[in-house]
């Protein structure tokens, strides 16, 4: 066994995939592969949102500040939607364990994959979950570290070491154990660094964004919440003039008006600036603008190179948009993705129902504005037994899906057109 010495300040690397098992509707291992642009499609209740939300849930579960009262998973985080552990793990099979596997695509460490197994131990007298198995693998898939937790003995067996050292976790993040051989110590340190990097590298926007407030105090710059709160404050801050410009230009292309900041008595507001010279507050020009501002802000950060090494997960960025506006949003999305280069390019994960958005992405591949390697589509299918299965689809240089779309996918408009034609031909 070999391992590099690891400093606690080293980055965790770029996340390549997350695999969940017996989580929500996913009974068998379901892998979300990440590329510069990752799209999730599927019918309602297929599991798209659950798969996407595994990203912010795992990230939050690696932060000590958000350590859950009930165990390693940060179920108090909004991505859990208020669920308890017995609502997170699937009920489609008679088991209460849950699997999580994270993989990284960089070669900075020996450890390239971490697998964890969790289960409920309320039968021991406390309603909580524990990690009962922990595995680390190298680039070739070889297991380089294994640890098994014995809840009855309240200890961890690491590589069958006779001293059986205790192994602590901060949520899902392991703390390197003491009293181990140097190689094992270094591997645990690598695992901690991987998960520590994951703790602070995921941004998530939910499907329903809060309307922008009428006015906010000046000089405030909060973080962006999953509901999009903080968008006005961030765009109004004096340090973010370039972000505001990008959002304004995107708004002009999508909605026909720019976005400007209006100061008023120690407060600021966002207004829609029309060519007629009569600005209106963004709340007064339709729900689509308010819903799009936070996604446009994140895309501007990607375009500006402010999201290097990050995973940006957005649910339904096209909410409340006309199909023509969806096409313009897709252009903004493609421009953001194509602006990056290098190993730390952000990973945009988009859950969407917009066929227009997908078609424009295919057109961008054909026009060589995007490389086929930059894009992956996950078609999430719900089976008859209620379980979900993601199917990875890639594009060739002619933007043809490989493998092809499942039968009947994206055929609804053709079918309704046929029904209209039949109805017109039917005798009165």
C-alpha positions in Angstrom: 0.0 0.0 0.0 1.4 3.4 -1.0 0.1 6.9 -0.2 1.3 10.5 -0.5 1.8 12.8 2.4 -1.1 15.2 2.4 -1.4 18.7 3.9 -4.8 19.7 5.3 -4.7 22.8 3.1 -4.6 21.0 -0.2 -7.7 21.1 -2.4 -10.0 18.1 -2.6 -10.0 17.9 -6.4 -12.7 18.1 -9.0 -15.7 15.8 -8.4 -16.3 13.5 -11.3 -19.4 11.5 -10.2 -21.7 10.7 -7.4 -23.4 7.3 -7.0 -26.4 6.6 -4.8 -27.8 3.3 -3.8 -31.1 2.6 -2.0 -31.6 6.3 -1.8 -35.1 7.7 -2.5 -36.4 5.8 -5.6 -32.9 4.5 -6.6 -32.6 0.9 -5.5 -29.7 -0.2 -7.7 -26.5 2.0 -7.9 -27.4 5.2 -9.8 -24.5 7.3 -11.0 -24.6 11.0 -11.8 -21.6 11.6 -14.1 -20.5 15.2 -14.2 -19.2 17.1 -17.2 -18.9 20.8 -17.8 -22.6 20.6 -18.8 -24.7 17.9 -17.3 -28.4 17.8 -18.2 -31.1 15.7 -16.4 -34.3 14.9 -18.3 -37.2 12.6 -17.4 -40.9 12.5 -16.8 -42.3 13.8 -13.5 -41.6 11.7 -10.4 -38.8 9.8 -12.1 -36.2 10.9 -9.6 -34.4 13.7 -11.5 -34.6 16.2 -8.6 -33.6 13.5 -6.0 -30.5 12.6 -8.0 -29.5 16.3 -8.4 -30.1 17.1 -4.7 -27.7 14.3 -3.7 -25.0 16.8 -4.6 -25.9 19.6 -2.1 -26.9 17.0 0.5 -23.5 15.2 0.4 -21.7 18.6 0.3 -23.7 19.9 3.4 -23.0 16.6 5.2 -19.3 17.3 4.9 -19.5 20.6 6.7 -19.0 20.5 10.5 -21.3 23.6 10.9 -24.2 21.6 9.4 -23.6 18.4 11.2 -27.0 16.6 11.6 -28.4 15.8 15.0 -29.4 12.4 13.7 -26.2 11.2 12.2 -23.8 11.8 9.3 -26.4 13.0 6.7 -27.2 16.7 7.2 -31.0 16.1 7.0 -31.7 19.6 8.3 -30.3 21.0 5.0 -32.9 22.2 2.6 -31.9 19.6 0.0 -33.3 16.9 2.2 -36.7 18.6 2.0 -37.3 17.9 5.7 -37.0 14.1 5.3 -35.9 11.7 8.1 -33.5 8.9 7.3 -36.3 6.4 6.9 -37.7 8.8 4.2 -34.4 9.2 2.5 -33.6 5.6 2.1 -35.7 3.6 -0.3 -38.8 1.6 0.8 -38.8 -0.5 -2.4 -36.6 -3.2 -0.8 -36.6 -4.5 2.8 -33.2 -3.0 3.8 -32.4 0.1 5.8 -28.9 0.7 4.5 -27.9 3.4 2.0 -24.8 3.7 -0.2 -22.9 6.8 -1.3 -19.9 6.8 -3.6 -17.9 9.8 -4.7 -15.3 9.8 -7.5 -12.7 12.4 -8.6 -11.1 12.8 -12.0 -7.8 14.3 -11.0 -4.6 12.5 -10.0 -3.6 14.7 -7.2 -4.0 11.9 -4.6 -3.8 8.1 -4.5 -7.5 8.1 -3.4 -9.8 8.6 -6.4 -13.0 7.1 -5.0 -14.7 7.0 -1.6 -17.6 4.7 -0.8 -19.7 4.8 2.4 -22.5 2.7 3.7 -25.0 4.0 6.2 -27.7 2.4 8.1 -30.2 3.1 10.9 -29.2 2.0 14.4 -32.3 3.0 16.3 -32.6 -0.6 17.5 -29.7 0.3 19.8 -31.7 2.9 21.6 -31.1 6.1 19.6 -32.9 7.3 16.5 -29.9 7.9 14.2 -27.9 6.7 11.3 -24.2 5.6 11.3 -21.5 4.9 8.8 -20.9 1.2 9.1 -18.5 0.7 6.1 -15.9 3.0 4.5 -13.8 2.2 1.4 -11.2 4.1 -0.6 -10.0 3.1 -4.1 -7.3 4.2 -6.4 -7.4 5.1 -10.1 -7.5 1.5 -11.1 -10.4 0.7 -8.8 -8.1 -1.2 -6.3 -9.3 -1.0 -2.7 -6.5 0.8 -0.8 -8.3 1.3 2.5 -11.3 -0.3 4.2 -12.9 0.4 7.6 -15.9 -1.3 9.1 -17.8 0.1 12.0 -19.2 -2.2 14.7 -22.0 -0.2 16.4 -22.3 -2.7 19.2 -18.6 -2.3 20.2 -18.6 1.4 19.3 -15.4 1.1 17.4 -14.0 0.8 13.9 -11.9 -2.0 12.5 -9.4 -0.5 10.0 -7.6 -3.0 7.7 -8.0 -5.6 10.4 -5.4 -3.7 12.5 -5.1 -5.3 15.9 -5.3 -2.0 17.8 -8.7 -1.2 16.3 -8.4 2.6 16.6 -11.4 4.8 16.9 -12.3 6.7 13.7 -14.2 10.0 14.0 -16.4 11.6 11.4 -17.6 15.2 11.0 -20.8 14.3 9.2 -19.5 12.3 6.2 -16.0 13.7 6.5 -13.5 11.4 8.2 -11.0 12.6 10.6 -7.6 10.8 10.3 -7.3 8.2 13.0 -4.3 8.0 15.3 -2.1 5.0 16.0 -2.0 3.7 12.4 0.9 2.9 10.1 2.0 6.0 8.2 0.6 4.7 4.9 -2.9 4.3 6.4 -2.6 7.7 8.2 -1.8 9.3 4.8 -4.8 7.6 3.1 -7.2 8.8 5.8 -5.7 12.3 5.4 -6.4 12.1 1.6 -10.0 11.1 2.2 -10.4 13.9 4.6 -9.0 16.4 2.1 -11.3 15.0 -0.7 -14.4 15.4 1.5 -13.3 18.8 2.9 -13.1 20.1 -0.6 -16.5 18.8 -1.4 -17.9 20.5 1.6 -17.4 24.0 0.1 -17.7 23.4 -3.7 -21.4 22.9 -4.4 -23.9 25.6 -5.2 -27.5 24.7 -5.5 -30.6 26.5 -6.7 -34.0 24.9 -6.1 -36.9 24.9 -8.6 -38.8 27.7 -6.9 -36.9 31.0 -6.4 -38.0 33.6 -4.0 -39.2 36.9 -5.7 -36.6 39.6 -5.5 -37.4 42.1 -2.7 -38.6 45.6 -3.5 -35.6 47.2 -1.7 -32.6 46.0 0.3 -30.1 47.9 2.3 -26.9 49.0 0.5 -23.4 47.6 1.1 -24.7 44.1 1.9 -23.4 41.0 0.0 -24.7 37.8 1.3 -24.3 34.3 -0.1 -26.9 33.0 -2.6 -29.4 30.7 -0.9 -31.1 27.7 -2.6 -34.2 29.9 -3.0 -32.2 32.6 -4.8 -32.3 35.0 -1.9 -29.4 37.3 -1.9 -29.5 37.9 -5.7 -30.4 41.6 -5.4 -27.8 42.3 -2.8 -25.0 40.6 -4.8 -25.9 42.3 -8.0 -26.2 45.7 -6.3 -22.8 45.5 -4.6 -20.2 47.8 -6.0 -17.6 45.0 -6.4 -19.9 43.1 -8.8 -20.3 45.6 -11.7 -19.2 43.0 -14.2 -21.6 40.4 -12.9 -24.4 42.9 -13.2 -23.4 43.7 -16.7 -23.5 40.1 -17.8 -26.9 39.5 -16.1 -28.2 42.7 -17.7 -27.0 41.6 -21.2 -28.5 38.2 -20.7 -31.8 39.8 -19.6 -31.8 42.0 -22.7 -31.5 38.9 -24.9 -34.1 36.9 -23.1 -36.7 39.5 -22.0 -35.9 42.5 -24.1 -34.8 44.8 -21.3 -31.7 45.3 -19.2 -31.3 45.0 -15.5 -30.1 48.1 -13.6 -29.6 48.9 -9.9 -31.5 51.9 -8.6 -30.4 53.5 -5.3 -33.0 55.2 -3.2 -32.5 56.6 0.3 -29.9 54.1 1.6 -31.6 51.2 -0.2 -31.3 49.6 -3.6 -33.6 47.8 -6.0 -33.4 46.0 -9.3 -35.3 47.5 -12.2 -36.0 46.5 -15.7 -34.7 49.2 -18.1 -36.7 49.3 -21.3 -35.8 51.2 -24.5 -38.7 53.6 -23.8 -36.8 55.0 -20.9 -39.4 54.0 -18.3 -37.8 51.6 -15.9 -40.0 49.3 -13.8 -39.2 47.2 -10.8 -38.4 43.6 -11.8 -41.4 42.4 -9.7 -43.7 44.4 -12.1 -42.6 42.8 -15.4 -43.6 39.2 -14.9 -42.6 36.1 -12.8 -40.2 34.9 -15.5 -37.7 37.7 -14.7 -37.6 37.1 -11.0 -37.2 33.3 -11.5 -34.4 33.7 -14.0 -32.2 36.2 -12.1 -30.5 33.8 -9.7 -29.7 31.3 -12.5 -28.3 34.1 -14.6 -26.2 35.3 -11.7 -24.6 31.8 -11.4 -24.0 31.5 -15.1 -22.4 34.9 -15.1 -20.0 33.7 -12.3 -19.1 30.7 -14.5 -18.5 32.9 -17.5 -16.3 35.3 -15.4 -14.2 32.4 -14.1 -15.5 32.9 -10.5 -16.7 29.3 -10.2 -13.5 27.3 -10.9 -13.5 23.9 -9.3 -17.2 24.2 -8.3 -20.3 22.2 -9.0 -23.3 24.4 -9.9 -26.6 22.6 -9.6 -29.7 24.4 -10.9 -33.3 23.0 -11.0 -35.5 24.2 -13.8 -33.7 27.4 -14.8 -36.4 27.9 -17.5 -39.3 28.2 -15.0 -42.0 30.6 -16.3 -40.2 31.2 -19.6 -41.7 31.2 -23.0 -40.1 28.7 -25.5 -38.5 31.6 -27.4 -37.0 32.8 -24.1 -35.8 29.2 -23.3 -33.8 29.3 -26.5 -32.1 32.5 -25.5 -31.4 31.1 -22.0 -29.8 28.1 -23.7 -27.4 30.5 -25.6 -26.4 32.1 -22.3 -25.8 28.6 -20.8 -23.7 27.5 -23.8 -21.7 30.7 -23.6 -20.9 30.2 -19.9 -19.9 26.5 -20.5 -17.7 27.3 -23.5 -15.9 30.1 -21.7 -14.0 27.8 -19.4 -10.9 25.6 -19.9 -8.6 23.5 -17.8 -9.0 20.8 -15.2 -10.9 23.0 -12.8 -13.8 23.9 -15.2 -17.0 24.1 -13.2 -19.5 21.4 -13.6 -23.0 22.7 -14.4 -25.8 20.3 -13.5 -29.1 21.3 -14.9 -32.4 19.6 -14.2 -34.9 20.7 -16.9 -38.0 19.9 -18.9 -37.1 22.2 -21.8 -36.7 20.4 -25.1 -35.8 23.8 -26.6 -32.8 24.0 -24.3 -31.7 20.6 -25.2 -32.0 21.2 -29.0 -29.9 24.4 -28.7 -27.2 22.5 -26.8 -27.2 19.9 -29.7 -27.0 22.8 -32.2 -24.0 24.3 -30.2 -22.2 20.9 -30.6 -22.9 20.9 -34.3 -21.6 24.4 -34.6 -18.5 23.5 -32.5 -19.4 26.0 -29.9 -19.4 23.0 -27.5 -17.3 19.9 -27.6 -19.3 16.6 -27.4 -17.0 15.7 -24.5 -18.3 18.8 -22.6 -21.9 17.5 -22.5 -23.7 14.5 -20.9 -27.4 14.0 -20.6 -29.0 11.7 -18.0 -32.4 10.4 -19.0 -34.0 9.3 -15.7 -36.6 6.6 -16.2 -39.1 5.4 -13.7 -39.7 1.6 -13.9 -43.0 -0.2 -13.3 -41.9 -1.1 -9.7 -41.4 2.6 -8.9 -37.6 2.6 -8.9 -35.6 5.1 -10.9 -32.8 4.4 -13.3 -30.6 7.1 -14.9 -29.4 6.4 -18.4 -26.3 8.3 -19.6 -26.5 9.7 -23.1 -23.7 11.4 -24.9 -23.5 13.2 -28.3 -21.2 12.4 -31.2 -19.7 15.2 -33.4 -23.0 15.4 -35.3 -24.9 15.9 -32.0 -26.6 12.5 -32.4 -27.5 10.9 -29.0 -25.5 7.8 -28.2 -27.3 5.7 -27.2 -30.5 7.0 -28.9 -33.3 8.5 -26.9 -35.7 6.0 -25.4 -38.8 5.3 -27.6 -41.5 8.0 -27.5 -39.2 10.5 -25.7 -39.8 14.1 -27.0 -42.6 12.8 -29.2 -45.5 14.5 -27.4 -45.8 17.4 -29.8 -45.8 15.1 -32.8 -48.5 13.0 -31.3 -50.8 15.9 -30.4 -50.3 17.2 -33.9 -51.5 13.9 -35.3 -54.5 14.0 -33.0 -55.4 17.5 -34.2 -55.1 16.3 -37.8 -57.4 13.3 -37.1 -59.9 15.4 -35.4 -60.0 17.8 -38.4 -60.6 15.0 -40.8 -63.3 13.3 -38.6 -66.8 13.7 -39.9 -68.9 16.4 -38.2 
